[in-house]
Structures are given as structure tokens and as C-alpha cells.
Amino acid sequence: MITVHAYVYAQPEHRDAYIQGLRDLQTSTRANDAGCLRYEFWASLDDPNAFVCVEQWTDMEALNAHLDAPHHITGSAALDPYRSRPAEVEIFESTPTSR
């Protein structure tokens, strides 16, 4: 399984539009990407304009297909005018464990 943490940042004056763009991207990803196991955005407790997308994919092929998909390219470009800085992305190979 592939896990992604994508840290993204909104311009304060465009926070609401940015959040709507994140919702649109989440909806299109869940509807169109068969290899997507999880795709959720979470807001920072310390910075109201900072968010993280926690993603889980079946494999790298599924993640790469998502990144190349028209809905992702269009959705990401729609967020560009509202970003305060570039995303910081971490990609992990992960294996679920239990306690």
C-alpha cells in the first residue's frame, strides 16, 4: 500500500474557495480513481489555512494514474490561484499493523 501526506496551504483571504476546491478534488478522486483506498483532507489545529491530504493507494501505479488523471490535473490547477505556497508531499510504502 502507498500512503501520501500532502500538506497544502490556502491564502487567508481565499480560504473558503480553497476549501471548496479541496472538496471538489476529493469528490472527483473518490469517484474516478479505482486504486484509491482513502483520500481525506484535515485542517491544522495551529494554522487555519494549512491542511493535509491523507491518501492511501493500492500501489504506485494507482497513485501515478491519479496524478495523471484529467480530473486531478484540472482540480489541482483550479486551486493554484488560492495557494499561499507549494504543497509539501511525502510518499510512503506502508503496511498496516495491529496492536
C-alpha positions in Angstrom: 0.0 0.0 0.0 1.1 3.6 -0.7 0.4 6.3 1.8 0.7 10.0 0.9 0.7 13.1 3.1 0.2 16.2 1.0 0.5 19.4 3.1 -1.3 22.3 1.3 -1.8 25.9 2.2 -4.5 28.5 1.4 -4.2 32.2 1.1 -6.2 33.5 4.1 -8.4 35.7 2.0 -9.3 32.8 -0.2 -9.7 30.1 2.4 -13.4 29.3 1.6 -12.7 29.0 -2.1 -9.7 26.8 -1.4 -11.8 24.5 0.8 -14.4 24.2 -1.9 -11.7 23.3 -4.4 -10.4 20.6 -1.9 -13.9 19.2 -1.6 -14.3 19.1 -5.4 -10.9 17.3 -5.7 -11.8 14.8 -3.0 -15.2 14.1 -4.7 -13.7 13.6 -8.2 -10.9 11.4 -6.8 -13.2 9.1 -4.9 -15.5 8.8 -7.9 -12.8 8.2 -10.6 -9.8 6.5 -9.1 -10.3 2.8 -8.6 -7.0 2.3 -6.7 -7.9 4.9 -4.1 -8.4 3.5 -0.6 -8.5 6.8 1.3 -8.5 10.4 0.3 -9.3 12.9 3.1 -8.4 16.4 4.0 -7.8 17.6 7.5 -7.3 21.1 8.9 -4.4 22.1 11.1 -5.1 22.9 14.7 -2.4 25.6 14.7 -2.9 27.3 11.3 -6.4 27.7 9.9 -5.0 27.9 6.4 -3.0 24.7 6.5 -4.4 21.3 5.5 -3.1 17.8 5.0 -4.5 15.3 2.5 -4.1 11.8 3.8 -4.2 9.4 0.8 -3.9 5.6 0.6 -3.5 3.8 -2.7 -3.3 0.2 -3.6 0.1 0.7 -5.3 2.3 3.2 -7.1 0.6 2.5 -10.4 -2.7 3.7 -8.9 -1.1 6.8 -7.4 0.6 7.7 -10.7 -2.7 7.1 -12.6 -4.4 9.6 -10.2 -1.7 12.2 -10.7 -2.0 11.9 -14.5 -5.9 11.8 -14.5 -7.6 14.8 -16.1 -9.8 15.4 -13.0 -6.7 15.7 -10.8 -4.8 17.9 -13.2 -7.9 20.2 -13.6 -8.7 20.2 -9.9 -5.2 20.9 -8.8 -4.9 23.8 -11.4 -8.2 25.2 -10.1 -6.6 25.5 -6.6 -3.5 27.4 -7.9 -4.9 30.9 -7.6 -5.7 30.3 -3.9 -2.5 28.6 -2.7 -0.2 30.6 -0.4 2.8 28.3 -1.2 3.6 25.0 -2.9 2.5 21.7 -1.5 4.8 19.6 0.6 4.3 15.9 -0.4 5.6 12.8 1.4 5.1 9.3 -0.1 5.5 6.1 1.9 5.3 2.4 1.3 3.2 1.2 4.2 2.0 -2.0 5.8 -0.9 -1.9 8.2 -0.1 -3.4 11.6 -2.3 -4.1 14.7 -1.6 -3.6 18.3 
